[in-house]
Amino acid sequence: MRRTLYALLATAALCSCAADGSYTLDGTVEGVEGTLYLTDLFTSRIDSARADANGHFRFSGQVSEATPALLRSTDGRFTTRLFLEPGSIELQGKIFEPMGIRLAGTPSNEALGRFRDSITELSHLAFERQDSAFRALERRTIAANRDNMLGVTLLAYNLADELKASEMLEEIGRFPAHMQEQRMLSELKRMALQGLKTEPGQPYTEIVQPAPDGTPLKLSSLIGEPATRYVLVEFWASWCRPCMNEVPYLKAAYERFHPLGLEIYGVSFDREREPWLAAIRDEGLKWPQVSELKHFDNSAARDYAVRSIPSNLLIDTRSGRIVATNLRGERLEKRLEELLGR
């Protein structure tokens, strides 16, 4: 999906480290009234403070390491992201001008301010050029900020799903050793190492989860079918709109290529049984389905380093190896046509 500049900015956050763990956040947001809430996104810890008649507020606290945070008003009319890091953080802005929020006072928030300015400069471009321009900007910004959390956060939030596991490890290796110990980069590295096992050419990993009738269904049981030449493992959920948007492509591919040796093994990240079963029934999904009903706390998500859905991988049953990943939309039928013909 095309990302607007504001949506991209909403996910852009950064942080930095210092010797002392204490911080203060002094802010003035014109038009803000009442209570403001500050949420530490690593720990879900919430603090609150009241804005005075001029929209001024102040928070103080301690962090064990620099952490992403969300600041919002009670009525929801104001929200912005920042990073809590040791030092004095300053915030200025107006309630209905999210692109104009100014952050300063600490290294990472200074960098965020510069990054926001650069994004604003892209607004004069034609809409169809904004996305490619932003991608180039974030690449440059990551390269220039490997010594602080701006680079880490942009890598984690904006590029992680676009890079292969081997490419992610190369990116992580470009950060200084002390930055690689930060929890976000450490988790990215762990997932990338796991993801190496799922790149094309690697052997598949077994999945055993309950089918809709409650009986365990092994992935290997489908791969072992003599008539099956390829198995598409599809990670999805009934609550995931992009996943449901892929259903017509999956159904078309299944109808066309199932007689030629294609099977699909659906792994749902649903939380509740009824919505999962309703989606299978209402959408007419004819291929085998399994789910642990644990959302992203799914064993297959860990084994295959699934960070987002929809996601899939294609397994050659003769070799037991992965031959393609993330075949979305029309690319699915095109790849199957190359492999199965017709």
C-alpha positions, 0 to 999 in steps of 0.5 A: 500500500502507498504510504502518505508522508504523514503516515510515514512520519507517524511511524518515525521515532528515534532515541539515544543513550546517555550516562544518566537515566533521568529525563525531563520533557518540557512542552508547549502545544497551542490549543491543548487542554487538560491531561496529557498522557506519555506512554513508554512503548517498550514497557507500556508504562503511562505517565500523565501531566496537565497542560496549563492555560497556555498549553504548557506541560512537564514530565520527568522520569527515568529510562534504563535505555532510550525508548520510543514514546507516544504523547497524546491528549485525553480527547485524542485531538493531539498525538505525536511520537518522540523518544525518551532519553536522558536529558532535557527534551523540548517540544513545541507546536500547535494542536492541529499541525502534527507536521510542525511539532518541533523537538529539541534538546537531546541528540535523538530528538534533534535528529528527529527534528531534522528528519521531519524537516526533510520529510516536509521538504518532500511535500512539494513533489507530485504524490506519485514521487513522494514514496520513492523520494521518502525511501531514498531519504530514509536510506540516507538518514539511516546511513548518517545516524548509525550512532544513535537510535534514529538509524535503528528505528528507521531500520526497524519500523520502515525497512525491516519488511523489505530486506532479506534476512541476509541484507538485514544482518549486513545492515545491522553489522554497519552499526557500532558494537554498542548500538547492536546491544540496544534491545530493538537492534538485538531483536532485529538481529535475532529475527534476521538470524532466524530468517536466514533459515527461511530464505530461498534454497533453505529446507522448510521447517515443520509446522504442526497446529490444530486444524478447524476440527481440532486435530493436529495437521502437519505441514509435512503431511501435505508435502508428502502427498505424491500428487503435490509438487508445491505447497504455499504456506500462507500466514494470515488472519481474519482481522487482517484487511490486507490478508483478506485482500489477497484472498481473490488471488489465492482462490484464483491460483488454487483453482488454476494450479491445484489440479497441477500439483499446488496445495496451500497450507493456511496458518492463521494468526487469529486470536478467537476461533469463531472469526477464524472459522467464519472467514474460512466459511464465508470466503470459501477457502478450500485449502487446509487451515491451521491455527494455534489462536495465539495471534503473533505468539504463534510457533510458526511465526517464530520459526519462520520469523514472520514480522507481518502478515500477509506473508507466505513461502513456497516449498518444492515438495521434491527437494523440501526446500523453499523456492520463493517468499512473499508472492503477493497479488498477481506475482503468485500466479506468475511464479506458479505459471513459471513452475507448473506451466499453463 
